[in-house]
Amino acid sequence: MRSLRTIHTFYCLFLFALLFLIFFPLFLVPILFKKQFQLVGILNRWWAKILFPLCFLPYRVECRVALDRNAQYIFCPNHFSYLDIPVMGFNPINAIFVGKNDMEHIPLFGFMYKKLHITVDRSKLRSRVNSMLQAMQAIDDGKSLIIFPEGGVYTKQPPQMVGFKDGAFRIAIEKQIPIVPVTIPYNWIILPDRSPLRIHAGKVNVIFHEPVSPKGYTLDTIEEYKKEVYQIIDNELTVCNSTKKP
């Protein structure tokens, strides 16, 4: 069984890389023509919809409400697995990522990621400040954002989340952009964050909740805003992991 999982994992990595090479020329369009940024979300959706079936990983995307395709949002998913990043390609709204700069070092992929998304080195104050300014500008440019509010895969006891960082909520309050809580309940089982990384059989599930408006919240009450979003995701994680299996 372990050897089969290892083969499956390498097969999925190969497919991920192959699809990236196929899509890379298309990603050059929004890189060269900044006003075509909506293509990033469209290409990510195509990539995800092709990748997961070919990897023999069935998926289910659930939107609790119809999101306005002409509106802007900040999407905040829980983060327990490296699988969460490609899963967010299923986002029904075109958006760019705000995330750690680790992937910048991957040949070619890192070039694309740095050019199209916002990266941050959390160990450096200047990088954190610059990423916040870039995120604010991205909102002004009409973009939606995907921000993992835990700041990375930090939990040692999934599906229990760690505390949320302020960034996404500060942007939401200052720009008056609603946050969409996103629950990804089973990726920690399908691709656990432990060495060596191995993919397990299971059904990928991603749930887009009703947007949470920043109206009524200020920077002084940001903890209450974080708590509201945290509770929505945490409640869903509890329900999914207590009654269902991937």
PAZAPA-4460 file (N, C-alpha, C; in steps of 0.05 Angstrom, whole numbers, plus 32768, in hexadecimal, padded with zeros to 4 digits):
% residues 246
    n_x    n_y    n_z   ca_x   ca_y   ca_z    c_x    c_y    c_z   seq   type   mol
   8011   7FE8   8000   8000   8000   8000   8011   8019   8000     1      M     A
   8027   8019   8010   8038   8030   8012   8045   8036   7FF7     2      R     A
   804E   8020   7FE9   805B   8024   7FCF   8047   802F   7FBB     3      S     A
   802E   8026   7FBC   801A   8030   7FA9   8015   804E   7FAE     4      L     A
   8015   8056   7FC8   8011   8072   7FCE   8028   8083   7FC4     5      R     A
   8041   8078   7FC6   8058   8086   7FBC   8057   8089   7F9E     6      T     A
   804F   8074   7F90   804C   8076   7F73   8036   808A   7F6B     7      I     A
   8020   8089   7F7A   800A   809C   7F75   8013   80B9   7F79     8      H     A
   8023   80BD   7F8E   802C   80D8   7F94   803F   80E3   7F7E     9      T     A
   8052   80D3   7F75   8063   80DB   7F60   8054   80DF   7F46    10      F     A
   8040   80CF   7F41   8030   80D2   7F29   8021   80ED   7F2A    11      Y     A
   8016   80F4   7F41   8008   810E   7F44   801B   8125   7F41    12      C     A
   8033   8123   7F4C   8047   8138   7F48   804F   813B   7F2B    13      L     A
   8052   8125   7F1E   8058   8126   7F01   8042   8134   7EF1    14      F     A
   8029   812D   7EF7   8012   8139   7EE9   8011   8157   7EEF    15      L     A
   8016   815F   7F08   8016   817B   7F10   802A   818A   7EFF    16      F     A
   8042   817F   7EFD   8058   818C   7EEE   8052   818D   7ED0    17      A     A
   8047   8177   7EC6   8041   8176   7EA9   802B   818A   7EA2    18      L     A
   8016   818B   7EB2   8001   819F   7EAC   800B   81BB   7EAF    19      L     A
   801D   81C0   7EC2   8029   81DB   7EC4   8037   81E2   7EAA    20      F     A
   8047   81D0   7EA0   8056   81D6   7E87   8043   81DB   7E70    21      L     A
   802C   81CD   7E6F   8019   81D1   7E5A   800B   81EC   7E5D    22      I     A
   8005   81F4   7E76   7FF8   820D   7E7C   800A   8225   7E7C    23      F     A
   8024   8221   7E7F   8037   8237   7E83   8035   824C   7E6D    24      F     A
   8034   8245   7E53   8031   825A   7E3F   8018   826B   7E42    25      P     A
   8003   825F   7E4C   7FEA   826E   7E51   7FED   8281   7E69    26      L     A
   7FFC   8279   7E7D   8001   828A   7E94   8012   82A2   7E8C    27      F     A
   8021   82A0   7E76   8031   82B7   7E6D   801F   82CF   7E65    28      L     A
   8006   82C9   7E5D   7FF4   82DF   7E55   7FEF   82F2   7E6C    29      V     A
   7FE5   82E9   7E84   7FE2   82FD   7E99   7FFC   8307   7EA5    30      P     A
   8012   82F8   7EA1   802C   8303   7EAA   8034   831B   7E98    31      I     A
   8030   8319   7E7E   8038   832E   7E6C   8024   8344   7E69    32      L     A
   800A   833D   7E6D   7FF5   8350   7E6A   7FE5   8351   7E85    33      F     A
   7FED   8363   7E96   7FE3   8363   7EB2   7FC5   8366   7EB4    34      K     A
   7FB8   8373   7EA0   7F9B   8377   7EA2   7F8C   835D   7E9D    35      K     A
   7F9A   8348   7E95   7F8D   832E   7E90   7F8F   831C   7EA9    36      Q     A
   7F91   8328   7EC1   7F95   8318   7ED9   7F7F   8304   7EDF    37      F     A
   7F67   8309   7ED4   7F51   82F6   7ED8   7F58   82DA   7ECD    38      Q     A
   7F6A   82D9   7EB9   7F72   82C0   7EAE   7F7F   82AD   7EC2    39      L     A
   7F8B   82B9   7ED7   7F99   82A8   7EEB   7F85   8295   7EF8    40      V     A
   7F6E   82A0   7F01   7F5A   828F   7F0D   7F4E   827B   7EFA    41      G     A
   7F4A   8283   7EE1   7F3E   8271   7ECD   7F51   825A   7EC7    42      I     A
   7F6B   8260   7EC4   7F7F   824B   7EBE   7F82   8239   7ED6    43      L     A
   7F81   8244   7EEE   7F83   8233   7F06   7F6C   821F   7F08    44      N     A
   7F54   8228   7F00   7F3D   8217   7F00   7F40   8200   7EEC    45      R     A
   7F49   8207   7ED4   7F4D   81F2   7EC0   7F62   81DE   7ECA    46      W     A
   7F77   81E8   7ED6   7F8D   81D7   7EE0   7F82   81C4   7EF5    47      W     A
   7F73   81CE   7F08   7F68   81BE   7F1E   7F54   81A9   7F13    48      A     A
   7F43   81B1   7F00   7F2F   819F   7EF6   7F3A   8189   7EE5    49      K     A
   7F52   818D   7EDA   7F60   8178   7ECB   7F70   8167   7EDE    50      I     A
   7F7E   8174   7EF1   7F92   8167   7F02   7F85   8152   7F14    51      L     A
   7F70   8159   7F22   7F65   8147   7F37   7F59   812D   7F2B    52      F     A
   7F49   812F   7F16   7F3F   8115   7F0A   7F56   8104   7F00    53      P     A
   7F6A   8110   7EF3   7F81   8100   7EE9   7F91   80F4   7F00    54      L     A
   7F90   8100   7F18   7F9E   80F5   7F2F   7F8C   80E1   7F3E    55      C     A
   7F75   80DB   7F33   7F62   80C9   7F40   7F5A   80D3   7F5C    56      F     A
   7F56   80ED   7F5E   7F4D   80FA   7F76   7F32   8108   7F70    57      L     A
   7F1C   80FB   7F75   7F02   8108   7F70   7EFF   8121   7F82    58      P     A
   7EEF   8134   7F78   7EED   814D   7F88   7ED0   8156   7F88    59      Y     A
   7ECA   8167   7F9C   7EB0   8173   7F9F   7EB4   8190   7FA8    60      R     A
   7EA9   81A2   7F98   7EAA   81BE   7F9E   7E8E   81C8   7FA6    61      V     A
   7E8C   81D3   7FBE   7E72   81DB   7FC9   7E73   81F9   7FCF    62      E     A
   7E60   8208   7FC2   7E5D   8224   7FC8   7E43   8228   7FD7    63      C     A
   7E45   8231   7FF0   7E2D   8233   8001   7E1B   824A   7FF8    64      R     A
   7E26   825E   7FEA   7E17   8273   7FDE   7E23   8279   7FC2    65      V     A
   7E14   8285   7FB1   7E1E   828D   7F97   7E2F   82A6   7F9A    66      A     A
   7E49   82A4   7F94   7E5B   82BB   7F96   7E58   82CC   7F7D    67      L     A
   7E59   82E6   7F81   7E57   82FA   7F6B   7E71   82FA   7F5B    68      D     A
   7E70   82F2   7F42   7E89   82F1   7F32   7E94   830C   7F2C    69      R     A
   7E84   8321   7F30   7E8D   833C   7F2B   7E97   834A   7F45    70      N     A
   7E95   833C   7F5B   7E9E   8347   7F75   7EBA   833E   7F7C    71      A     A
   7EC6   834B   7F90   7EE0   8343   7F9A   7EDD   8336   7FB5    72      Q     A
   7EEE   8322   7FBA   7EEE   8314   7FD4   7F0A   830D   7FDD    73      Y     A
   7F0D   8308   7FF6   7F25   82FC   8001   7F1E   82E0   800B    74      I     A
   7F29   82CC   7FFF   7F23   82B0   8006   7F37   82A7   801B    75      F     A
   7F2C   829C   8031   7F3D   8293   8048   7F38   8276   804D    76      C     A
   7F49   8264   8043   7F45   8247   8048   7F56   823E   8060    77      P     A
   7F4E   8228   806D   7F60   821B   8080   7F76   820E   8070    78      N     A
   7F8D   8208   807D   7FA5   81FF   806F   7FB2   81E9   807F    79      H     A
   7FAE   81D0   8076   7FBA   81B9   8084   7FCC   81A9   8072    80      F     A
   7FCC   81AF   8057   7FD9   819D   8044   7FE2   81AD   802C    81      S     A
   7FF8   81A4   801F   8001   81B0   8006   7FEC   81AD   7FF0    82      Y     A
   7FDA   819B   7FF3   7FC5   8197   7FE0   7FB1   81AE   7FDF    83      L     A
   7FB1   81BE   7FF5   7F9E   81D4   7FF6   7FA2   81E9   7FE0    84      D     A
   7FBB   81EC   7FD8   7FC0   8201   7FC4   7FB4   81FA   7FA9    85      I     A
   7FB9   81E2   7F9D   7FAB   81DB   7F84   7F8D   81D9   7F87    86      P     A
   7F83   81D1   7F9F   7F66   81CF   7FA3   7F59   81EA   7FA1    87      V     A
   7F67   8200   7FA9   7F5C   821A   7FA7   7F5A   8224   7F8A    88      M     A
   7F65   8214   7F78   7F60   8219   7F5B   7F43   8216   7F54    89      G     A
   7F33   8208   7F64   7F17   8205   7F5F   7F07   821E   7F66    90      F     A
   7F14   8232   7F71   7F07   824A   7F78   7EF5   8255   7F62    91      N     A
   7EDB   8259   7F67   7EC9   8262   7F51   7ECE   827F   7F49    92      P     A
   7EDC   828E   7F5A   7EE3   82AA   7F54   7F01   82AB   7F4D    93      I     A
   7F08   82BA   7F38   7F24   82BD   7F31   7F33   82CC   7F47    94      N     A
   7F49   82C1   7F50   7F57   82CD   7F66   7F75   82C6   7F64    95      A     A
   7F85   82D6   7F72   7FA2   82D0   7F74   7FA9   82C9   7F91    96      I     A
   7FBF   82BA   7F94   7FC8   82B2   7FAF   7FD9   82C7   7FBC    97      F     A
   7FD7   82C9   7FD6   7FEB   82D6   7FE7   7FF6   82C1   7FF9    98      V     A
   8010   82BA   7FF5   801B   82A4   8004   8039   82A5   8007    99      G     A
   8043   8291   8015   8060   8290   801B   8070   828E   8002   100      K     A
   8089   8297   8003   809A   8299   7FEB   80A9   827F   7FE6   101      N     A
   80A2   8269   7FF4   80B1   8250   7FF0   80B1   8247   7FD3   102      D     A
   809A   824A   7FC5   8098   8240   7FAA   80A7   8250   7F95   103      M     A
   80B1   8267   7F9D   80C1   8277   7F8A   80DA   8269   7F81   104      E     A
   80E3   8256   7F91   80FD   8248   7F8A   80F9   8230   7F78   105      H     A
   80E0   822A   7F70   80DC   8214   7F5E   80E0   821E   7F41   106      I     A
   80F2   8211   7F32   80F8   821B   7F17   80DE   821E   7F06   107      P     A
   80DD   8234   7EF8   80C7   823B   7EE6   80AD   8240   7EF5   108      L     A
   80A4   822D   7F05   808B   8230   7F15   808E   8249   7F27   109      F     A
   80A6   824B   7F34   80AA   8262   7F46   80A9   827C   7F37   110      G     A
   80B3   827D   7F1F   80B1   8295   7F0E   8094   829D   7F0A   111      F     A
   8084   8289   7F02   8067   828E   7EFD   8059   8297   7F17   112      M     A
   805F   8289   7F2D   8051   828F   7F46   8058   82AB   7F50   113      Y     A
   8071   82B3   7F4E   8079   82CD   7F57   806E   82E4   7F46   114      K     A
   806B   82DF   7F2C   8061   82F3   7F1A   8042   82F7   7F1D   115      K     A
   8034   82E2   7F23   8017   82E3   7F23   800A   82E6   7F3F   116      L     A
   8019   82DE   7F53   800E   82DE   7F6E   8020   82F0   7F81   117      H     A
   8017   82F2   7F99   8026   8302   7FAD   8034   82F0   7FC1   118      I     A
   804E   82F2   7FC2   805D   82E1   7FD4   8068   82F1   7FEC   119      T     A
   806D   82E2   8002   8076   82EF   801A   808A   82DD   8028   120      V     A
   809F   82E8   8032   80B2   82DB   8044   80AB   82E3   8060   121      D     A
   809D   82D1   806E   8092   82D9   8089   80A8   82DE   809E   122      R     A
   80C0   82D6   8098   80D6   82DA   80AB   80E1   82F7   80A9   123      S     A
   80D8   8306   8095   80E3   8321   8091   80CC   8335   8092   124      K     A
   80D0   8349   80A4   80BB   835E   80A8   80B6   836D   808E   125      L     A
   80CB   8374   8080   80C8   8384   8067   80B7   8374   8053   126      R     A
   80BC   835A   8050   80AD   834A   803E   808F   8349   8046   127      S     A
   808A   8346   8060   806E   8345   8069   8060   8360   8063   128      R     A
   806E   8376   8067   8062   8390   8061   805D   8394   8043   129      V     A
   8071   838C   8033   806E   838F   8016   8058   837E   800B   130      N     A
   8055   8365   8016   803F   8354   800D   8024   835F   8013   131      S     A
   8022   836C   802B   8009   8379   8032   8002   8390   801F   132      M     A
   8017   83A0   8019   8012   83B6   8006   800B   83AC   7FEA   133      L     A
   8017   8396   7FE2   8011   838A   7FC8   7FF4   837F   7FC8   134      Q     A
   7FEC   8374   7FDE   7FD1   8369   7FE0   7FBC   837F   7FDF   135      A     A
   7FC2   8395   7FEC   7FB0   83AC   7FEC   7FAE   83B7   7FCF   136      M     A
   7FC5   83B8   7FC1   7FC5   83C2   7FA6   7FB5   83AF   7F93   137      Q     A
   7FB8   8395   7F99   7FAA   8381   7F89   7F8C   8385   7F8B   138      A     A
   7F83   838B   7FA3   7F66   8391   7FA8   7F5E   83A9   7F98   139      I     A
   7F6F   83BE   7F99   7F69   83D7   7F89   7F68   83D1   7F6B   140      D     A
   7F78   83BD   7F63   7F78   83B6   7F46   7F61   83A4   7F3E   141      D     A
   7F50   839D   7F51   7F38   838E   7F4A   7F3B   8370   7F4E   142      G     A
   7F51   8367   7F5C   7F55   834A   7F5F   7F49   8340   7F79   143      K     A
   7F42   8327   7F79   7F3B   8318   7F92   7F54   8309   7F9B   144      S     A
   7F54   8303   7FB5   7F6C   82F7   7FC1   7F65   82DC   7FCF   145      L     A
   7F79   82CB   7FCF   7F78   82B2   7FDF   7F8E   82B4   7FF4   146      I     A
   7F87   82B4   800D   7F9A   82B6   8023   7F95   82A0   8037   147      I     A
   7FA8   828F   803C   7FA5   827B   8052   7FAA   8289   806C   148      F     A
   7F95   828D   807C   7F97   829F   8094   7FA8   8293   80AA   149      P     A
   7FAE   8278   80A9   7FC0   826D   80BD   7FDD   8273   80B7   150      E     A
   7FE2   827D   809E   7FFD   8285   8097   800E   826E   808C   151      G     A
   8004   8256   808B   8013   823F   8081   8007   8226   808E   152      G     A
   8015   820F   8089   800C   81F6   8095   801B   81F4   80B0   153      V     A
   800E   81FD   80C5   801B   81FF   80DF   800F   81EC   80F4   154      Y     A
   7FF6   81E4   80F0   7FE9   81D4   8105   7FF7   81B9   8108   155      T     A
   7FF9   81AF   8120   8003   8195   8126   7FED   8181   812B   156      K     A
   7FD4   818B   812D   7FBD   817A   8133   7FA6   817F   8120   157      Q     A
   7FAA   817A   8106   7F93   817E   80F4   7F7C   816B   80FB   158      P     A
   7F63   8172   80F8   7F59   818B   80EB   7F56   81A3   80FE   159      P     A
   7F67   81A5   8112   7F66   81BD   8123   7F77   81D3   8117   160      Q     A
   7F6C   81EA   8112   7F7B   8200   8106   7F8B   820E   811C   161      M     A
   7FA1   821C   8113   7FAF   822E   8125   7FA1   824A   8122   162      V     A
   7FA9   825D   8133   7F9D   8277   8132   7FA2   8286   8118   163      G     A
   7F8F   8297   8110   7F91   82A6   80F7   7FA3   82BE   80FB   164      F     A
   7FB2   82C5   80E6   7FC2   82DD   80E5   7FB0   82F4   80DC   165      K     A
   7FB9   830D   80E0   7FA9   8324   80DB   7FA5   832C   80BE   166      D     A
   7FB9   8325   80AD   7FBB   8331   8092   7FA2   8332   8082   167      G     A
   7F95   831B   807E   7F7D   831A   806D   7F67   832C   8079   168      A     A
   7F64   832C   8093   7F4F   833B   80A0   7F54   8359   80A0   169      F     A
   7F6E   8360   80A2   7F75   837D   80A0   7F6F   8387   8085   170      R     A
   7F75   8378   8070   7F6F   8380   8055   7F51   8382   8051   171      I     A
   7F42   836F   805B   7F25   836F   8058   7F19   8387   8064   172      A     A
   7F22   838E   807C   7F17   83A5   808B   7F1E   83BF   807D   173      I     A
   7F37   83C2   8075   7F40   83DB   8069   7F35   83E0   804E   174      E     A
   7F31   83CA   803E   7F26   83CC   8023   7F09   83C6   8021   175      K     A
   7EFD   83BE   8038   7EE0   83B6   8039   7ED9   83A1   8024   176      Q     A
   7EE9   838C   8024   7EE6   8375   8013   7EDE   835D   8024   177      I     A
   7EC8   834F   801E   7EBF   8339   802F   7ED2   8321   802D   178      P     A
   7ED4   8312   8043   7EE4   82FA   8044   7ED1   82E2   8040   179      I     A
   7EDA   82CF   802F   7ECC   82B6   802B   7EDB   82A0   803A   180      V     A
   7ED0   8296   8050   7EDC   827F   805D   7EDB   8267   804B   181      P     A
   7EF0   8257   804A   7EF2   823F   803A   7EFB   8228   804B   182      V     A
   7EEB   8213   804B   7EF2   81FB   805A   7EFC   81E5   8046   183      T     A
   7F14   81DB   804C   7F1F   81C4   803D   7F23   81AE   8051   184      I     A
   7F0F   819C   8054   7F0E   818B   806C   7F20   8172   806C   185      P     A
   7F27   8168   8054   7F33   814D   8053   7F50   814C   8048   186      Y     A
   7F5A   8162   803F   7F75   8161   8033   7F8B   8158   8046   187      N     A
   7F87   815C   8060   7F9A   8154   8074   7F9B   8135   8076   188      W     A
   7F86   8128   806C   7F85   810B   806B   7F90   8101   8050   189      I     A
   7F89   810F   803B   7F91   8106   8020   7FAF   810B   801B   190      I     A
   7FB9   8122   8024   7FD6   8127   8022   7FE0   8133   803C   191      L     A
   7FE5   8122   8050   7FEE   812C   806A   8008   813B   8068   192      P     A
   800B   814E   807A   8023   815E   807B   8038   8150   808C   193      D     A
   8043   813A   8082   8058   812C   808F   806A   811E   807B   194      R     A
   8082   811A   8083   8096   810E   8070   8096   80F0   8073   195      S     A
   8098   80E1   805D   8097   80EB   8041   807A   80F1   8039   196      P     A
   8077   8105   8027   805C   810C   801E   8051   80F5   800D   197      L     A
   8039   80EC   8014   802C   80D7   8005   800E   80DD   8002   198      R     A
   8004   80DA   7FEA   7FE7   80DE   7FE5   7FD7   80C5   7FEC   199      I     A
   7FC2   80C9   7FFB   7FAF   80B4   8002   7F96   80B7   7FF2   200      H     A
   7F88   80A2   7FEE   7F6F   80A3   7FDF   7F5A   80B3   7FEF   201      A     A
   7F4A   80C1   7FE1   7F35   80D1   7FEF   7F28   80E5   7FDC   202      G     A
   7F12   80F0   7FE4   7F04   8104   7FD4   7F0A   8120   7FDE   203      K     A
   7F15   8130   7FCD   7F1B   814C   7FD4   7F00   815B   7FD6   204      V     A
   7EFE   816B   7FEB   7EE6   817B   7FEF   7EEE   8197   7FF6   205      N     A
   7EE1   81AB   7FEA   7EE7   81C7   7FF1   7ECC   81D6   7FF3   206      V     A
   7EC8   81E4   8008   7EAF   81F2   800E   7EB3   8210   8010   207      I     A
   7EA6   821F   7FFF   7EA7   823C   7FFF   7E8E   8246   800E   208      F     A
   7E93   8252   8025   7E7D   825C   8036   7E73   8277   802E   209      H     A
   7E5E   8280   803B   7E53   829A   8036   7E67   82B0   803E   210      E     A
   7E6B   82C4   802E   7E7E   82DA   8035   7E77   82E7   804F   211      P     A
   7E8C   82EE   805D   7E89   82FC   8077   7E92   8319   8073   212      V     A
   7E7F   832B   8075   7E85   8347   8070   7E96   8354   8086   213      S     A
   7EA8   8366   807F   7EB7   8374   8093   7EA8   838C   809F   214      P     A
   7E90   8391   8095   7E81   83A8   80A0   7E7D   83A5   80BE   215      K     A
   7E81   83BA   80CC   7E7E   83B9   80E9   7E98   83B2   80F8   216      G     A
   7EAB   83A8   80EA   7EC5   83A2   80F6   7ED9   83B8   80F0   217      Y     A
   7EEB   83BC   8103   7F01   83CF   8100   7F1B   83C1   8107   218      T     A
   7F31   83CE   8103   7F4B   83C2   810B   7F4C   83BD   8129   219      L     A
   7F3C   83CB   8138   7F3B   83C7   8155   7F2B   83AE   815C   220      D     A
   7F1A   83A5   814A   7F09   838D   8150   7F11   8376   813C   221      T     A
   7F29   8377   8132   7F32   8363   811E   7F31   8347   812A   222      I     A
   7F36   8344   8144   7F36   832A   8150   7F1A   831D   814E   223      E     A
   7F05   832D   8151   7EEA   8323   814F   7EE4   831A   8133   224      E     A
   7EEE   8329   811F   7EEA   8321   8103   7EF8   8307   80FD   225      Y     A
   7F11   8304   8107   7F1F   82EB   8103   7F11   82D4   8111   226      K     A
   7F06   82D9   8128   7EF8   82C4   8137   7EDF   82BB   8128   227      K     A
   7ED0   82CE   811B   7EB8   82C6   810C   7EBF   82B4   80F5   228      E     A
   7ED3   82BB   80E6   7EDB   82AB   80CF   7EE6   8290   80D8   229      V     A
   7EF7   8291   80EC   7F03   8278   80F7   7EED   8264   80FF   230      Y     A
   7ED8   826F   810C   7EC3   825D   8117   7EB4   824F   8100   231      Q     A
   7EAF   825E   80EA   7EA1   8252   80D4   7EB0   823A   80C9   232      I     A
   7ECA   823E   80C4   7EDB   8229   80B9   7EDD   8212   80CD   233      I     A
   7EE2   8219   80E6   7EE6   8204   80FB   7ECD   81F3   80FF   234      D     A
   7EB6   8200   80FF   7E9D   81F1   8102   7E9A   81DD   80EB   235      N     A
   7EA0   81E5   80D3   7E9E   81D3   80BC   7EB2   81BD   80BD   236      E     A
   7ECA   81C3   80C6   7EDE   81AE   80C9   7ED5   8199   80DD   237      L     A
   7EC9   81A2   80F2   7EBF   8190   8107   7EAA   817D   80FD   238      T     A
   7E96   8189   80EE   7E80   8179   80E3   7E8B   8165   80CF   239      V     A
   7E9B   816E   80BC   7EA5   815C   80A7   7EB5   8145   80B2   240      C     A
   7EC7   814B   80C5   7EDA   8137   80CE   7ECD   8125   80E3   241      N     A
   7EB5   812C   80ED   7EA8   811A   8101   7E93   8108   80F4   242      S     A
   7E8A   8110   80DC   7E73   8101   80D1   7E7A   80F4   80B6   243      T     A
   7E90   80FD   80A9   7E96   80F3   808E   7EB3   80EB   808C   244      K     A
   7EB8   80DC   8077   7ED4   80D5   8071   7ED9   80DC   8054   245      K     A
   7EF2   80E4   804C   7EF6   80ED   8031   7EF4   80D5   801E   246      P     A
***
